[in-house]
Amino acid sequence: MINICYNKGAELDNIFNAEKSCLCKIGKVTNEQFDELVIGHQVVKWVDRLKYLGLHFCCQKQLSIDISIAVRKVYAAANVVLSHSRFVSDIVRLNLVESYVLPILTYALEAVNLTSSMFREFSVCWNNVYRHTFGMNTLFNLAPIVMLVIWLLFKRLIN
């Protein structure tokens, strides 16, 4: 079947690239060995993890998502934004963080079901970004800041 698709694609000048493709095993068959899959004359590699829509999936008995890479990217982006905005007001820093860092955190999350532990890890990450934005330590309660942000968002929506 794959050879038929490959040949038809070649007729239409659409080449399948085995370098950009991968195979993974999920479920009870994770320990079994399978034959190589060949597209054209290239072998498609077997992987334990794959990246799709910016999320890293772990192929095991169950398909799971590794969010540690996304969290690391959020911290890196927050550090870049905050280090380049040291001498501006807190509101400007907050707008920069919400404009550049929040999309990294929320990208492609609608496509997956978050477990409670994943949601908690994302919440901790975002709260740490807020604390760093306003120069607070980890023991500081963020409730007043969150209320201020909600008020600012409401004010922005009205104007």
N, C-alpha and C positions, 0 to 999 in steps of 0.2 A: 504494500500500500504506500509506504513512504517513497519507494523508488518510482512509483507512478506519479506521485505528487512532485517529486524532484524533476522527473523528465518533463512533465507538463510545465512546471515553473521555468525550466531551462528553455523550453520553446517560446515562452512569453517573456524572456529575459529577466526572470525573477529567480535569483540564485539563493538557495537556502544556505546559511552559514552555520556550520556545526560548531564553530568556535564560540558563537554567541548563544548556543543552545546547551541545555544540560538535562540530565535525567536524575530523578530521585526516587527512593523507595520509601513508602509510607505504609505502616500497618504491620501485619504478621510476617511479611516477606522481607523485612529489613536485613535479616541475616543470610538470605539466600543469594546465590550468584546467578546472574542473568547474562545472556549473550550480549555482545556489543551491538549497538545500533549504529548503522552507517547511513549517512546522508551523502549521496554522491560517492565520493571517495574519502570522506572524512568521518572519523569516529566521533560520536557524541559522548562526552565524558559523564561519569556518574559523580554526583556530589552529595554531601551530607547537609549542606545549607545552600539556599538560593535566595537571590534578591529579586523582589518584584514590587513595583510601585514604591520603592524606597524602604520597604520593610524586609527584614531578613527572616526567612522561614527556616526552621530546623526540621529536617526530615528524620523522624524517629517512628516509634510505634504509633504516635499521634502527631499530626502536623501542629507545630507550635511556632510562636513568634518570638524572636529575640529582640527586645526593645532596648537593650543596653546600648546598642550602636546609635539609635535615634536619640537617646538621652545624652550620650556623649556629644553628638552633633549639636544638641541644644546648648549644652554648657559651653562648647567651643564658640558657637555663634554669639552667645551672651557675653562671653569674655571679650570677644572682638568688638562688639558694639559698645560695651561699657568702658573698655579701655580707650576707645577713640572719642568718648563723650564725657570725659572727666570734668570738663569745665563748663558744662551746660546745666540748666536747671533739671530738677528731678522729673518734672512733667515731660520735658523733651526726651529725657532718657527713657521714661516709661513709654512714650509713643514710639521711640526707636525700637525698644525691646518688643513691644506688641506688633510692630510692623515687620520686623526682620526675624525675630526668634520664634514667636508663636506659630507662624506657618510651618516652621520646621517640625515643631512638636505635634501639630495636628494633621500633617500631610498624610493622606491615605488611611486615616483612622476609621473613616466611615465604612471602609471595605472589610473590616474585621470586627469580631466581637472581643472586646477587652474583658479580661478577667478582672476580678476585684484587686488582685495583687498588681496587675499591670496598671490599672487606673490609679492605684495608690502610688506606684513608682512615678508615673507621670505627674501626679499632684505634688509629690515631694520635689520633683525636679522644678516644676513651675514656681512653687513657693520659694525654693532656694534662689531662683532667678530674681524674684521680687525682692527677697531680702538683700541680695547683692546689689540690686538696682538702687535701693534706698539706704544702703550701708548699715544694715542691721545684723545682729548676730542670730544664731539659729534658735535661741530661746525666746525671741521676740514674737509676740502674738500678732498675726497678720490681719486680724479682723478689722481694725480701723483702716488699714491701707486698702483692703478689699472694698470696704464701704466707700472710700474716696474714689476708687477706680470706677465702681458702679455709678457713682454720682457723675463723674467726668464723662463716662460713656453716655449716660442719659442726657447730660448737657450737650454733648456733641450731636446726639440724635435730634434734639429739639432745634438746634441752630443749624 
